[in-house]
Amino acid sequence: MKKITLFFAFILLSLQGNAQIAPGSVAPDFTVTDINGVTHHLADYIAAGKTVIMDVSATWCQPCWNFHNTRALEDIYSAYGAGGSSEVVVLFIEGDAATTDADLHGTGTNTRGDWTQDVPYPIIDGSNVGNLYQITYFPTLFRICPDGLVSEISAGTPASIRTSINTSCGVLTGTQNNVGSLDNTNAFCSANGSAIAKMRNYGENIVTAATLNLKENGTVVATKNYVGSMPRFTTRTLTFDNYAYNATADYTVEVVSANTATPFNPAITSAEMGVSIAKQATTDVVVKVYTDNYPTEISWNIKNSAGTIVATGGPYVGSANGGGADANTTKIHNVTLLANDCYSINLLDSYGDGWSYGTTAHGVEVFDNASSSILNIPVGGFGTALANPNALTTNALALADFKSNTFKVFPNPTNGIISINTEVAVNVNIIDVTGKVVFVANNITKDKNIDLSGLQKGMYLAKISSQNATTTEKIILN
């Protein structure tokens, strides 16, 4: 049993000495300051006719973490809070006086992870509020209506929380065409891939059409249209056409229209789209596992592109209460991979709190047979599993074989027909001065011409990509 579990039991016993505040009571007033220095006074919110949803949790509490990661309160905030119709105030209260700011940010010793990441509503380190409301367990969710009366509600779905408000506090008005873009990560085995974007509806109406732009370093490089049915609190995914991505570039996805109208809240229409491209690996690699203080819970595996486990390690030697021979140390595994395949690395923790305890850095690092680091995955409190899809590739074409300085477009300037000086097959995207991809040619070799005569005269960029690298050439079309 971990120290965190013992601490949890102690807190429960101490809390059970109080009685939970009675449903329908007058909500005790409070004034608190959030972690960003903003003051919140309950009486002010009630006087303004707001409904307040208050989540009292503890950073070490697994049920709290589970509810937090459903993002239900983020949905309520985006739909009815300051991110939407501004009818509801959402507050997160860390209710344990013994936890620290580091625990809130996921770097302390009594935490399930970073509670602040991507959270738009106020976060308050306020055990005094928990005591004021006589909580007996974490998490406890309270609904305070504009009449000042408080009741505990279930930590449920966005729809159930909305129903609770509508039933007891007055029907929420909401907004129309309130569509947001969600952060998302795409992992590709090569530079070329079809990225998936996600958008979510926070509005009252069903979204039947939307337009999304993909931006590379702020410039639009692709557009995708959505047609379908997206009711409130649902997410839809769209797949952009194949594109040659640059692992060092910044990508964002922006919702530019919903039901032919500009989305209600521009602040949530744009989100990051992370792009990772598999690291080039030799077939013989060394996997170094940096354990935490609970090695008996740690394991990992490597899967090929077919989903078959080809290598695995752990659990390691240690004590159920922490420590032991393999705690806070490095375990070394020699692994042989097959050529011309793509591999995922999955980290597992049987207790469900990741690799987060101990005096050393934790994670996995992969080295080639020349002892050079290929891939480093540092970790913390990731929960039960952390997937790293398409992390390694053993394609025979190594990065060093990509002679970017010989990948020249000729003739340049051109009257319309160009060729690429290349020893391997490449994909070519032609981009105009606005950043729009206007022509795509795949699997181009040095003896295969590209006909650009259908384009208007002017300057373009030719983005040339092999499986493992990318270069860009400026071309002039006369």
C-alpha positions in Angstrom: 0.0 0.0 0.0 1.4 3.4 -0.9 1.7 6.3 1.5 -0.8 8.2 -0.6 -3.4 5.5 0.2 -2.7 5.7 3.9 -3.0 9.4 3.8 -6.3 9.1 2.0 -7.7 6.9 4.7 -6.6 9.3 7.4 -8.4 12.2 5.7 -11.6 10.2 5.3 -11.6 9.4 9.0 -11.1 13.0 10.0 -13.7 14.3 7.6 -16.3 11.8 8.8 -16.4 13.6 12.2 -18.6 16.3 10.5 -22.1 16.1 8.9 -22.6 17.0 5.3 -24.3 20.3 4.8 -28.1 19.8 4.5 -29.6 20.0 1.0 -31.4 23.3 0.5 -29.4 25.1 3.1 -28.4 28.7 2.7 -24.9 28.5 1.1 -22.2 29.7 3.5 -20.5 32.8 2.0 -16.8 32.9 1.2 -14.2 35.0 -0.4 -11.2 33.2 -1.9 -8.3 33.9 -4.3 -7.5 31.5 -7.1 -4.0 30.4 -8.2 -3.9 33.3 -10.7 -4.5 35.9 -8.0 -8.2 36.6 -8.9 -10.7 37.0 -6.0 -14.0 35.2 -6.0 -16.8 36.3 -3.6 -19.8 33.9 -3.6 -22.3 36.6 -2.5 -21.3 38.7 -5.6 -22.1 35.8 -7.9 -25.4 35.1 -6.3 -26.3 38.8 -6.4 -25.5 38.7 -10.2 -28.0 35.9 -10.7 -25.4 33.2 -11.3 -25.6 29.5 -10.6 -22.3 28.3 -9.0 -21.0 24.8 -9.6 -18.3 24.0 -7.1 -16.0 20.9 -7.2 -14.3 20.2 -3.9 -11.5 17.7 -4.5 -8.1 16.6 -3.3 -5.0 16.2 -5.5 -4.3 12.7 -4.3 -7.9 11.4 -4.7 -8.3 8.9 -7.6 -12.1 9.3 -8.0 -11.5 13.1 -8.1 -8.9 12.7 -10.8 -11.2 10.4 -12.8 -14.0 13.0 -12.7 -11.6 15.8 -13.5 -10.5 14.0 -16.6 -14.0 13.6 -17.9 -13.8 17.3 -18.6 -17.5 17.6 -17.6 -16.9 21.0 -15.8 -14.9 22.3 -18.8 -18.0 21.6 -20.9 -20.3 23.4 -18.5 -17.9 26.4 -18.4 -17.5 26.5 -22.2 -21.3 26.3 -22.7 -22.7 28.3 -19.8 -19.8 29.9 -18.0 -17.5 32.7 -19.0 -16.7 30.8 -22.1 -20.3 30.7 -23.2 -23.6 32.3 -22.0 -22.1 33.5 -18.7 -25.0 32.1 -16.6 -22.9 29.7 -14.5 -19.7 30.1 -12.4 -17.5 27.0 -12.2 -15.0 26.8 -9.3 -12.5 24.0 -8.5 -11.6 23.9 -4.8 -8.6 21.9 -3.6 -10.0 20.9 -0.2 -7.1 19.3 1.6 -5.0 21.7 3.7 -2.0 19.4 3.6 -1.5 19.5 -0.1 0.7 22.0 -1.9 0.8 24.2 -5.0 3.3 21.6 -6.4 0.6 18.9 -5.9 -1.9 21.0 -7.9 0.7 21.3 -10.7 1.5 17.6 -10.7 5.0 17.9 -9.4 4.4 17.2 -5.7 4.3 13.9 -3.8 0.6 13.8 -3.1 -0.9 14.2 -6.5 -2.5 12.2 -9.4 -1.2 14.7 -12.1 -1.3 18.3 -13.2 -4.8 19.6 -12.2 -4.2 22.9 -13.9 -3.4 21.7 -17.4 -5.9 23.1 -20.0 -8.4 24.1 -17.3 -10.3 27.3 -18.2 -12.2 27.8 -14.9 -10.7 29.1 -11.6 -8.6 26.8 -9.5 -8.5 27.6 -5.7 -6.4 26.1 -3.0 -9.0 26.5 -0.3 -9.4 23.8 2.4 -11.4 26.4 4.4 -14.2 26.2 1.8 -14.3 22.4 2.2 -14.6 22.8 6.0 -17.3 25.5 5.6 -19.4 23.1 3.6 -18.8 20.2 5.9 -17.6 17.8 3.3 -17.2 14.1 4.3 -15.6 12.8 1.1 -13.8 13.8 -2.1 -14.9 14.7 -4.6 -18.0 16.6 -3.5 -19.9 18.6 -6.1 -22.2 21.5 -5.0 -24.8 23.4 -6.9 -25.6 26.9 -5.5 -28.6 28.5 -7.2 -29.2 32.2 -7.6 -31.5 32.1 -4.6 -28.5 31.3 -2.5 -29.5 27.7 -1.6 -27.0 24.9 -1.9 -27.3 21.2 -2.6 -24.9 18.4 -3.3 -25.1 16.9 -6.8 -23.6 13.9 -8.4 -20.2 14.3 -10.2 -21.8 13.2 -13.4 -21.9 14.1 -17.1 -22.3 17.6 -18.5 -25.8 16.7 -19.5 -26.8 15.6 -16.0 -25.2 18.7 -14.4 -27.1 20.8 -16.9 -30.4 19.0 -16.1 -29.7 19.6 -12.3 -29.3 23.3 -12.9 -32.4 23.6 -15.2 -34.5 21.7 -12.7 -33.6 23.6 -9.5 -32.1 27.0 -10.6 -33.9 28.0 -13.7 -33.5 27.0 -17.4 -30.2 27.8 -18.9 -30.3 29.8 -22.2 -27.0 28.8 -23.6 -25.6 30.0 -27.0 -25.9 29.1 -30.6 -23.0 27.9 -32.9 -20.6 27.6 -29.9 -18.1 25.2 -31.4 -14.6 24.7 -30.1 -11.5 23.0 -31.5 -9.8 20.4 -29.2 -6.1 19.9 -28.6 -5.1 16.7 -30.4 -1.9 14.8 -31.2 -1.2 12.9 -34.4 1.7 10.4 -34.5 2.9 9.4 -38.0 5.4 6.7 -39.1 6.7 9.1 -41.8 6.5 12.8 -42.6 3.5 12.2 -44.8 0.2 11.6 -43.0 -3.5 12.3 -42.8 -4.0 14.2 -39.6 -7.2 13.9 -37.4 -8.7 17.0 -35.9 -11.4 17.2 -33.2 -14.2 19.7 -32.6 -16.8 19.9 -29.9 -20.3 21.5 -29.7 -21.0 23.6 -26.6 -24.1 25.3 -28.2 -27.8 24.6 -27.9 -28.4 23.9 -31.6 -27.2 20.8 -33.6 -24.3 21.7 -35.8 -24.8 20.2 -39.3 -22.0 21.9 -41.1 -18.6 23.4 -40.2 -15.3 24.4 -41.8 -11.9 23.9 -40.3 -8.5 25.2 -41.3 -5.2 23.5 -40.6 -2.3 26.0 -40.0 1.4 25.4 -40.2 3.3 28.1 -38.2 0.2 30.3 -38.5 -0.3 29.9 -42.3 -3.3 28.0 -43.7 -2.1 24.9 -45.5 -5.4 22.9 -45.7 -9.1 23.2 -45.3 -11.7 20.5 -44.3 -15.5 20.7 -44.4 -17.8 18.8 -42.0 -21.3 17.8 -42.9 -23.3 15.7 -40.4 -25.0 16.0 -37.0 -23.2 17.2 -33.9 -25.6 17.8 -30.9 -24.6 19.6 -27.7 -21.7 18.1 -25.8 -20.6 15.8 -28.6 -17.3 15.6 -30.4 -16.7 14.9 -34.1 -13.4 14.1 -35.8 -12.3 15.1 -39.3 -9.4 13.7 -41.3 -7.4 16.1 -43.4 -6.0 15.0 -46.7 -2.5 13.6 -46.8 0.1 16.3 -46.1 3.9 16.4 -45.6 4.4 17.5 -42.0 7.5 19.0 -40.4 8.2 17.7 -36.9 9.7 21.1 -35.9 6.7 23.2 -37.1 3.7 24.3 -35.0 0.3 23.2 -36.2 -3.1 24.5 -35.1 -6.7 23.6 -36.2 -9.2 26.4 -36.3 -13.0 26.2 -36.6 -13.8 29.1 -38.9 -17.6 28.5 -39.3 -20.4 26.5 -37.8 -23.8 26.3 -39.6 -22.3 28.9 -42.0 -21.9 31.4 -39.1 -18.8 32.6 -37.2 -18.5 30.5 -34.0 -19.8 32.2 -30.8 -16.5 32.2 -28.8 -13.3 32.9 -30.9 -11.2 32.1 -27.9 -11.9 28.4 -28.1 -12.1 27.9 -31.9 -8.3 27.3 -32.3 -6.4 24.5 -30.7 -3.0 22.9 -31.0 -2.5 19.9 -33.2 0.6 18.1 -32.0 2.6 16.2 -34.7 5.1 13.6 -33.9 7.1 11.6 -36.5 8.6 8.2 -35.7 12.3 8.3 -34.8 14.6 6.4 -37.1 15.9 3.3 -35.3 18.3 0.5 -36.0 17.0 -3.0 -35.8 19.0 -3.6 -32.7 18.2 -1.2 -29.9 18.8 -0.8 -26.2 15.8 0.1 -24.0 16.6 1.8 -20.7 13.8 1.9 -18.1 14.2 4.5 -15.4 12.1 3.2 -12.5 10.4 5.0 -9.7 10.1 4.0 -6.1 7.4 1.3 -6.8 9.1 -1.0 -9.4 6.7 -3.8 -8.8 4.0 -1.8 -10.5 6.0 -0.9 -13.6 5.9 -2.7 -16.9 6.2 -1.7 -20.6 5.9 -3.2 -24.1 6.7 -2.5 -27.7 4.2 -3.3 -30.4 4.7 -3.5 -34.1 2.4 -2.0 -36.7 0.1 -5.0 -36.5 -0.4 -4.5 -32.8 1.7 -7.6 -31.8 3.9 -7.3 -28.7 7.5 -7.8 -29.8 9.3 -6.8 -26.6 8.3 -6.3 -22.9 9.7 -5.7 -19.5 8.7 -5.6 -15.8 7.3 -5.7 -13.3 10.6 -5.3 -11.4 11.9 -6.3 -8.0 10.8 -4.2 -5.1 8.5 -3.9 -2.1 4.8 -3.3 -2.1 5.4 -0.4 0.2 8.0 1.1 -2.0 11.8 0.6 -2.4 13.6 -2.6 -3.2 16.4 -3.7 -5.5 15.0 -2.1 -8.7 13.6 1.1 -7.2 14.9 4.4 -8.6 17.4 2.6 -10.9 18.0 1.8 -14.6 16.9 -1.5 -16.1 18.6 -2.3 -19.4 17.0 -4.5 -22.1 18.4 -5.4 -25.5 15.7 -5.6 -28.1 15.7 -6.7 -31.8 13.2 -5.1 -34.1 12.4 -6.2 -37.7 13.3 -3.9 -40.6 10.8 -1.8 -42.4 8.2 -1.5 -39.7 6.7 1.1 -37.3 6.6 0.5 -33.5 4.6 1.9 -30.6 5.9 2.0 -27.0 3.4 1.6 -24.1 4.2 2.3 -20.5 2.0 0.7 -17.8 1.4 1.1 -14.1 -0.7 -1.5 -12.2 -1.6 0.8 -9.4 -2.8 3.6 -11.6 -0.7 6.6 -10.7 2.1 6.3 -13.3 5.8 6.4 -12.6 5.9 9.4 -10.3 7.4 8.6 -6.9 11.1 8.6 -6.0 14.3 10.6 -6.1 15.2 10.1 -9.8 13.8 11.0 -13.2 11.4 8.3 -14.5 10.6 7.1 -18.0 12.1 5.2 -21.0 14.9 6.0 -23.3 15.8 4.1 -26.5 19.4 3.9 -27.8 20.8 2.6 -31.1 23.6 0.0 -31.2 26.1 2.9 -31.3 24.9 4.0 -27.8 23.3 7.2 -29.3 19.9 8.2 -27.8 17.1 7.9 -30.3 14.0 8.5 -28.2 13.5 9.8 -24.6 10.1 9.5 -22.9 10.1 11.2 -19.5 7.0 10.5 -17.4 5.2 11.3 -14.2 1.7 10.6 -13.0 0.1 9.3 -16.2 -2.3 7.0 -14.6 -2.6 3.3 -15.7 -1.2 3.5 -19.2 0.7 5.9 -21.4 0.7 5.1 -25.1 3.3 6.4 -27.5 2.0 5.3 -30.9 4.3 5.3 -34.0 7.3 6.1 -31.9 10.0 4.3 -33.8 10.5 3.3 -37.4 13.1 0.8 -38.8 12.5 1.8 -42.5 15.7 1.0 -44.4 16.0 4.6 -45.5 17.9 6.3 -42.6 17.8 10.0 -42.1 21.4 10.3 -43.1 20.5 9.0 -46.5 18.2 12.0 -47.2 20.5 14.3 -49.1 18.4 17.4 -48.9 21.0 19.5 -50.6 20.7 17.4 -53.7 16.9 17.6 -53.7 16.7 20.5 -56.2 13.9 21.5 -58.5 14.9 22.0 -62.1 14.5 23.9 -64.3 14.0 26.9 -62.1 12.5 29.3 -63.2 10.2 27.0 -65.1 7.5 27.3 -67.8 5.5 24.6 -66.1 7.3 21.2 -66.3 9.7 20.5 -63.4 11.7 17.5 -62.1 13.2 16.7 -58.7 16.9 15.6 -58.4 16.4 12.7 -56.0 17.7 9.2 -55.4 14.5 8.1 -53.5 10.8 8.5 -54.0 9.5 11.8 -52.6 6.2 13.6 -52.1 5.8 17.2 -53.3 3.4 19.8 -52.1 3.2 23.1 -54.1 2.2 26.0 -51.8 1.2 29.5 -53.0 2.1 32.8 -51.4 -1.0 32.6 -49.1 0.1 29.3 -47.7 -2.5 27.2 -49.5 -1.5 23.8 -50.9 -2.4 24.1 -54.6 -0.8 21.0 -56.0 0.2 17.6 -54.7 2.3 14.9 -56.3 3.3 11.7 -54.6 5.9 9.0 -55.2 8.0 11.2 -57.5 11.4 9.9 -58.7 14.1 11.7 -60.6 12.8 10.4 -63.9 9.2 11.5 -63.3 8.2 15.0 -64.3 5.6 17.2 -62.6 3.3 19.4 -64.7 2.5 22.8 -63.1 1.3 24.4 -66.2 -2.3 24.6 -64.8 -1.2 27.0 -62.1 -1.0 30.8 -62.4 2.4 32.4 -63.0 4.2 33.6 -59.9 6.3 32.4 -56.9 5.6 29.1 -55.1 7.2 26.9 -52.5 7.9 23.2 -53.3 7.8 21.2 -50.0 9.7 18.0 -50.8 9.5 15.1 -48.3 10.9 11.6 -48.1 9.7 9.2 -45.4 12.1 10.8 -42.8 12.8 14.4 -43.7 11.6 17.5 -45.5 13.1 20.3 -47.4 11.6 23.3 -49.1 12.6 25.0 -52.5 11.4 28.3 -53.9 10.3 28.1 -57.5 9.3 30.6 -60.1 6.6 29.8 -62.6 6.9 31.9 -65.8 
